[in-house]
Amino acid sequence: MNIAMNIDLSRFKVIYGEKVLNAIALQSIDMGEAEYPSEKCVEKPKFLEVLAINEDGNIIAIYDEAWTFQFLPIVQN
C-alpha cells in the first residue's frame, strides 16, 4: 500500500548513507503488503520518499528502503 502525504520534517536532519541533510518533508510511504492483517498490528514502512536539501542547496527527493534513513531532531540552544 502506497500512501502519498506531505509531513513536515523541517525540524529534523536526515542521515542517508554517509550524508547528513536538512529534511523538508516526508513525501510518500510504501507499506508493502500487510503481513498481519489485524487492527492491532504494528507495521514498519518498506520504502520512504524524503525531500531534503543537499550540500549544494538544491532540493532533492530520495526514494529508498525505510531502514536506510535515520532522522535526528534539530536541537536549538
Phi and psi in radians as a Rosetta constraint file:
Dihedral C 1 N 2 CA 2 C 2 CIRCULARHARMONIC -1.783 0.35
Dihedral N 2 CA 2 C 2 N 3 CIRCULARHARMONIC 2.184 0.35
Dihedral C 2 N 3 CA 3 C 3 CIRCULARHARMONIC -1.972 0.35
Dihedral N 3 CA 3 C 3 N 4 CIRCULARHARMONIC 2.081 0.35
Dihedral C 3 N 4 CA 4 C 4 CIRCULARHARMONIC -1.581 0.35
Dihedral N 4 CA 4 C 4 N 5 CIRCULARHARMONIC 2.321 0.35
Dihedral C 4 N 5 CA 5 C 5 CIRCULARHARMONIC -2.726 0.35
Dihedral N 5 CA 5 C 5 N 6 CIRCULARHARMONIC 3.112 0.35
Dihedral C 5 N 6 CA 6 C 6 CIRCULARHARMONIC -2.542 0.35
Dihedral N 6 CA 6 C 6 N 7 CIRCULARHARMONIC 1.448 0.35
Dihedral C 6 N 7 CA 7 C 7 CIRCULARHARMONIC -1.662 0.35
Dihedral N 7 CA 7 C 7 N 8 CIRCULARHARMONIC 2.226 0.35
Dihedral C 7 N 8 CA 8 C 8 CIRCULARHARMONIC -1.159 0.35
Dihedral N 8 CA 8 C 8 N 9 CIRCULARHARMONIC 2.131 0.35
Dihedral C 8 N 9 CA 9 C 9 CIRCULARHARMONIC -2.071 0.35
Dihedral N 9 CA 9 C 9 N 10 CIRCULARHARMONIC 0.345 0.35
Dihedral C 9 N 10 CA 10 C 10 CIRCULARHARMONIC -1.130 0.35
Dihedral N 10 CA 10 C 10 N 11 CIRCULARHARMONIC -0.231 0.35
Dihedral C 10 N 11 CA 11 C 11 CIRCULARHARMONIC -1.623 0.35
Dihedral N 11 CA 11 C 11 N 12 CIRCULARHARMONIC 0.238 0.35
Dihedral C 11 N 12 CA 12 C 12 CIRCULARHARMONIC -2.243 0.35
Dihedral N 12 CA 12 C 12 N 13 CIRCULARHARMONIC 2.606 0.35
Dihedral C 12 N 13 CA 13 C 13 CIRCULARHARMONIC -1.666 0.35
Dihedral N 13 CA 13 C 13 N 14 CIRCULARHARMONIC 2.595 0.35
Dihedral C 13 N 14 CA 14 C 14 CIRCULARHARMONIC -2.071 0.35
Dihedral N 14 CA 14 C 14 N 15 CIRCULARHARMONIC 2.275 0.35
Dihedral C 14 N 15 CA 15 C 15 CIRCULARHARMONIC -1.747 0.35
Dihedral N 15 CA 15 C 15 N 16 CIRCULARHARMONIC 2.135 0.35
Dihedral C 15 N 16 CA 16 C 16 CIRCULARHARMONIC -2.363 0.35
Dihedral N 16 CA 16 C 16 N 17 CIRCULARHARMONIC 2.032 0.35
Dihedral C 16 N 17 CA 17 C 17 CIRCULARHARMONIC 1.134 0.35
Dihedral N 17 CA 17 C 17 N 18 CIRCULARHARMONIC -2.187 0.35
Dihedral C 17 N 18 CA 18 C 18 CIRCULARHARMONIC -1.871 0.35
Dihedral N 18 CA 18 C 18 N 19 CIRCULARHARMONIC 0.287 0.35
Dihedral C 18 N 19 CA 19 C 19 CIRCULARHARMONIC -1.890 0.35
Dihedral N 19 CA 19 C 19 N 20 CIRCULARHARMONIC 2.454 0.35
Dihedral C 19 N 20 CA 20 C 20 CIRCULARHARMONIC -1.912 0.35
Dihedral N 20 CA 20 C 20 N 21 CIRCULARHARMONIC 2.041 0.35
Dihedral C 20 N 21 CA 21 C 21 CIRCULARHARMONIC -2.103 0.35
Dihedral N 21 CA 21 C 21 N 22 CIRCULARHARMONIC 2.750 0.35
Dihedral C 21 N 22 CA 22 C 22 CIRCULARHARMONIC -1.437 0.35
Dihedral N 22 CA 22 C 22 N 23 CIRCULARHARMONIC 2.089 0.35
Dihedral C 22 N 23 CA 23 C 23 CIRCULARHARMONIC -1.356 0.35
Dihedral N 23 CA 23 C 23 N 24 CIRCULARHARMONIC 2.575 0.35
Dihedral C 23 N 24 CA 24 C 24 CIRCULARHARMONIC -1.953 0.35
Dihedral N 24 CA 24 C 24 N 25 CIRCULARHARMONIC -0.958 0.35
Dihedral C 24 N 25 CA 25 C 25 CIRCULARHARMONIC -2.740 0.35
Dihedral N 25 CA 25 C 25 N 26 CIRCULARHARMONIC 2.694 0.35
Dihedral C 25 N 26 CA 26 C 26 CIRCULARHARMONIC -1.627 0.35
Dihedral N 26 CA 26 C 26 N 27 CIRCULARHARMONIC 1.925 0.35
Dihedral C 26 N 27 CA 27 C 27 CIRCULARHARMONIC -1.467 0.35
Dihedral N 27 CA 27 C 27 N 28 CIRCULARHARMONIC -0.755 0.35
Dihedral C 27 N 28 CA 28 C 28 CIRCULARHARMONIC -2.684 0.35
Dihedral N 28 CA 28 C 28 N 29 CIRCULARHARMONIC 2.730 0.35
Dihedral C 28 N 29 CA 29 C 29 CIRCULARHARMONIC -2.270 0.35
Dihedral N 29 CA 29 C 29 N 30 CIRCULARHARMONIC 2.316 0.35
Dihedral C 29 N 30 CA 30 C 30 CIRCULARHARMONIC -1.960 0.35
Dihedral N 30 CA 30 C 30 N 31 CIRCULARHARMONIC 1.951 0.35
Dihedral C 30 N 31 CA 31 C 31 CIRCULARHARMONIC -1.471 0.35
Dihedral N 31 CA 31 C 31 N 32 CIRCULARHARMONIC -0.193 0.35
Dihedral C 31 N 32 CA 32 C 32 CIRCULARHARMONIC 1.235 0.35
Dihedral N 32 CA 32 C 32 N 33 CIRCULARHARMONIC -2.844 0.35
Dihedral C 32 N 33 CA 33 C 33 CIRCULARHARMONIC -1.491 0.35
Dihedral N 33 CA 33 C 33 N 34 CIRCULARHARMONIC 2.402 0.35
Dihedral C 33 N 34 CA 34 C 34 CIRCULARHARMONIC -1.148 0.35
Dihedral N 34 CA 34 C 34 N 35 CIRCULARHARMONIC 2.177 0.35
Dihedral C 34 N 35 CA 35 C 35 CIRCULARHARMONIC -1.404 0.35
Dihedral N 35 CA 35 C 35 N 36 CIRCULARHARMONIC -0.558 0.35
Dihedral C 35 N 36 CA 36 C 36 CIRCULARHARMONIC -2.239 0.35
Dihedral N 36 CA 36 C 36 N 37 CIRCULARHARMONIC 1.522 0.35
Dihedral C 36 N 37 CA 37 C 37 CIRCULARHARMONIC -1.209 0.35
Dihedral N 37 CA 37 C 37 N 38 CIRCULARHARMONIC 1.406 0.35
Dihedral C 37 N 38 CA 38 C 38 CIRCULARHARMONIC -2.425 0.35
Dihedral N 38 CA 38 C 38 N 39 CIRCULARHARMONIC 2.736 0.35
Dihedral C 38 N 39 CA 39 C 39 CIRCULARHARMONIC -1.265 0.35
Dihedral N 39 CA 39 C 39 N 40 CIRCULARHARMONIC -0.485 0.35
Dihedral C 39 N 40 CA 40 C 40 CIRCULARHARMONIC -1.855 0.35
Dihedral N 40 CA 40 C 40 N 41 CIRCULARHARMONIC 1.092 0.35
Dihedral C 40 N 41 CA 41 C 41 CIRCULARHARMONIC -2.261 0.35
Dihedral N 41 CA 41 C 41 N 42 CIRCULARHARMONIC 2.400 0.35
Dihedral C 41 N 42 CA 42 C 42 CIRCULARHARMONIC -1.816 0.35
Dihedral N 42 CA 42 C 42 N 43 CIRCULARHARMONIC 2.098 0.35
Dihedral C 42 N 43 CA 43 C 43 CIRCULARHARMONIC -2.070 0.35
Dihedral N 43 CA 43 C 43 N 44 CIRCULARHARMONIC 2.568 0.35
Dihedral C 43 N 44 CA 44 C 44 CIRCULARHARMONIC -1.782 0.35
Dihedral N 44 CA 44 C 44 N 45 CIRCULARHARMONIC 2.486 0.35
Dihedral C 44 N 45 CA 45 C 45 CIRCULARHARMONIC -1.174 0.35
Dihedral N 45 CA 45 C 45 N 46 CIRCULARHARMONIC 2.626 0.35
Dihedral C 45 N 46 CA 46 C 46 CIRCULARHARMONIC -1.538 0.35
Dihedral N 46 CA 46 C 46 N 47 CIRCULARHARMONIC -0.760 0.35
Dihedral C 46 N 47 CA 47 C 47 CIRCULARHARMONIC -2.326 0.35
Dihedral N 47 CA 47 C 47 N 48 CIRCULARHARMONIC 2.598 0.35
Dihedral C 47 N 48 CA 48 C 48 CIRCULARHARMONIC -2.253 0.35
Dihedral N 48 CA 48 C 48 N 49 CIRCULARHARMONIC 2.634 0.35
Dihedral C 48 N 49 CA 49 C 49 CIRCULARHARMONIC -2.107 0.35
Dihedral N 49 CA 49 C 49 N 50 CIRCULARHARMONIC 2.052 0.35
Dihedral C 49 N 50 CA 50 C 50 CIRCULARHARMONIC -2.037 0.35
Dihedral N 50 CA 50 C 50 N 51 CIRCULARHARMONIC 2.321 0.35
Dihedral C 50 N 51 CA 51 C 51 CIRCULARHARMONIC -1.608 0.35
Dihedral N 51 CA 51 C 51 N 52 CIRCULARHARMONIC 2.348 0.35
Dihedral C 51 N 52 CA 52 C 52 CIRCULARHARMONIC -2.557 0.35
Dihedral N 52 CA 52 C 52 N 53 CIRCULARHARMONIC 2.950 0.35
Dihedral C 52 N 53 CA 53 C 53 CIRCULARHARMONIC -1.857 0.35
Dihedral N 53 CA 53 C 53 N 54 CIRCULARHARMONIC 2.162 0.35
Dihedral C 53 N 54 CA 54 C 54 CIRCULARHARMONIC -1.453 0.35
Dihedral N 54 CA 54 C 54 N 55 CIRCULARHARMONIC -3.124 0.35
Dihedral C 54 N 55 CA 55 C 55 CIRCULARHARMONIC -1.141 0.35
Dihedral N 55 CA 55 C 55 N 56 CIRCULARHARMONIC -0.306 0.35
Dihedral C 55 N 56 CA 56 C 56 CIRCULARHARMONIC -1.567 0.35
Dihedral N 56 CA 56 C 56 N 57 CIRCULARHARMONIC -0.033 0.35
Dihedral C 56 N 57 CA 57 C 57 CIRCULARHARMONIC 1.502 0.35
Dihedral N 57 CA 57 C 57 N 58 CIRCULARHARMONIC 0.172 0.35
Dihedral C 57 N 58 CA 58 C 58 CIRCULARHARMONIC -1.640 0.35
Dihedral N 58 CA 58 C 58 N 59 CIRCULARHARMONIC 2.574 0.35
Dihedral C 58 N 59 CA 59 C 59 CIRCULARHARMONIC -1.399 0.35
Dihedral N 59 CA 59 C 59 N 60 CIRCULARHARMONIC 2.266 0.35
Dihedral C 59 N 60 CA 60 C 60 CIRCULARHARMONIC -2.241 0.35
Dihedral N 60 CA 60 C 60 N 61 CIRCULARHARMONIC 2.712 0.35
Dihedral C 60 N 61 CA 61 C 61 CIRCULARHARMONIC -1.955 0.35
Dihedral N 61 CA 61 C 61 N 62 CIRCULARHARMONIC 2.264 0.35
Dihedral C 61 N 62 CA 62 C 62 CIRCULARHARMONIC -2.044 0.35
Dihedral N 62 CA 62 C 62 N 63 CIRCULARHARMONIC 2.116 0.35
Dihedral C 62 N 63 CA 63 C 63 CIRCULARHARMONIC -2.051 0.35
Dihedral N 63 CA 63 C 63 N 64 CIRCULARHARMONIC 2.045 0.35
Dihedral C 63 N 64 CA 64 C 64 CIRCULARHARMONIC -2.787 0.35
Dihedral N 64 CA 64 C 64 N 65 CIRCULARHARMONIC 3.103 0.35
Dihedral C 64 N 65 CA 65 C 65 CIRCULARHARMONIC -1.091 0.35
Dihedral N 65 CA 65 C 65 N 66 CIRCULARHARMONIC 2.481 0.35
Dihedral C 65 N 66 CA 66 C 66 CIRCULARHARMONIC -1.025 0.35
Dihedral N 66 CA 66 C 66 N 67 CIRCULARHARMONIC -0.619 0.35
Dihedral C 66 N 67 CA 67 C 67 CIRCULARHARMONIC -1.174 0.35
Dihedral N 67 CA 67 C 67 N 68 CIRCULARHARMONIC -0.257 0.35
Dihedral C 67 N 68 CA 68 C 68 CIRCULARHARMONIC -1.408 0.35
Dihedral N 68 CA 68 C 68 N 69 CIRCULARHARMONIC -0.129 0.35
Dihedral C 68 N 69 CA 69 C 69 CIRCULARHARMONIC -1.843 0.35
Dihedral N 69 CA 69 C 69 N 70 CIRCULARHARMONIC 2.508 0.35
Dihedral C 69 N 70 CA 70 C 70 CIRCULARHARMONIC -2.321 0.35
Dihedral N 70 CA 70 C 70 N 71 CIRCULARHARMONIC 2.309 0.35
Dihedral C 70 N 71 CA 71 C 71 CIRCULARHARMONIC -1.944 0.35
Dihedral N 71 CA 71 C 71 N 72 CIRCULARHARMONIC 2.299 0.35
Dihedral C 71 N 72 CA 72 C 72 CIRCULARHARMONIC -2.171 0.35
Dihedral N 72 CA 72 C 72 N 73 CIRCULARHARMONIC 2.293 0.35
Dihedral C 72 N 73 CA 73 C 73 CIRCULARHARMONIC -1.174 0.35
Dihedral N 73 CA 73 C 73 N 74 CIRCULARHARMONIC 2.530 0.35
Dihedral C 73 N 74 CA 74 C 74 CIRCULARHARMONIC -1.462 0.35
Dihedral N 74 CA 74 C 74 N 75 CIRCULARHARMONIC 2.088 0.35
Dihedral C 74 N 75 CA 75 C 75 CIRCULARHARMONIC -1.740 0.35
Dihedral N 75 CA 75 C 75 N 76 CIRCULARHARMONIC 2.173 0.35
Dihedral C 75 N 76 CA 76 C 76 CIRCULARHARMONIC -1.699 0.35
Dihedral N 76 CA 76 C 76 N 77 CIRCULARHARMONIC 2.449 0.35
